[in-house]
Amino acid sequence: MKYSRKPYELKQNYYEKLIERRELFRSKTKTNKALQFVFVTTYPLKRTPYSDMIQQVLTADDLFE
């Protein structure tokens, strides 16, 4: 879950952190199932070279419809 006052920009350092967390989760749980990244944020996700890894984005508007 991310709070931002403008569209959230996924940068390389956070992208790498997410990959690291995913692999840590995968190794600790020993899962072989697909893991998906879903962002819950106040504004949409800004398109960057790293934003393609996010499968779903939910905004505050989505939650309160």
N, C-alpha and C positions, 0 to 999 in steps of 0.2 A: 504494500500500500504506500503510495507516494502522494505528498501534498506539494502543490506547486501553484503559483499565482499566474502561471502562463503554461502553454503546452510543454510537457516534460520532454527534455532532450536526453536520450540515452547516449552516454559518451563511452569511449573505449574503456576507461578504468572501471566503470560500473558494469559494463558488459562482461569484462573479465571476472569481476567479483561474482556475478550471477552464474557464470560457467563453473567457477570454482565451487560455489554452493550447491549447484546441481550435481556435480560429480561427488561431492562429499555426501550428499543425501543418498545418491545412488549406491555408493560404497557401504555406507552405514546400514542401509535398509536391505541391501542386496537385491533390489528390485530389478527386473528386466522389462518392466512396463515403460511405456512412453511417458515422459515427463513434459509438461507444458508450462510455459511462462504466461501468467495472466496478470496484467497490471490493473490495479484499482487506483484511480487518480482523479483529482478534481477537474482536470482539463485533459484533452486528448494527448496522445503521444505524438511528438514531433517526429517526422520521418528523418532518419539518419541511416548511415550504412550499418549501424548496429541494431536498429529497431526491428529488423526483419525476424529476429529471434523470438519476438513476442507474438504469441498466437492469438491472444485476445486482450482487448483493452475495455475496461468498464469505467465509465465516468460517473460522477455524482448524479448527473441527469439520468443515467441508466438505472441507478439504484432507487430513485425516487419517482419513477414514472407510475 
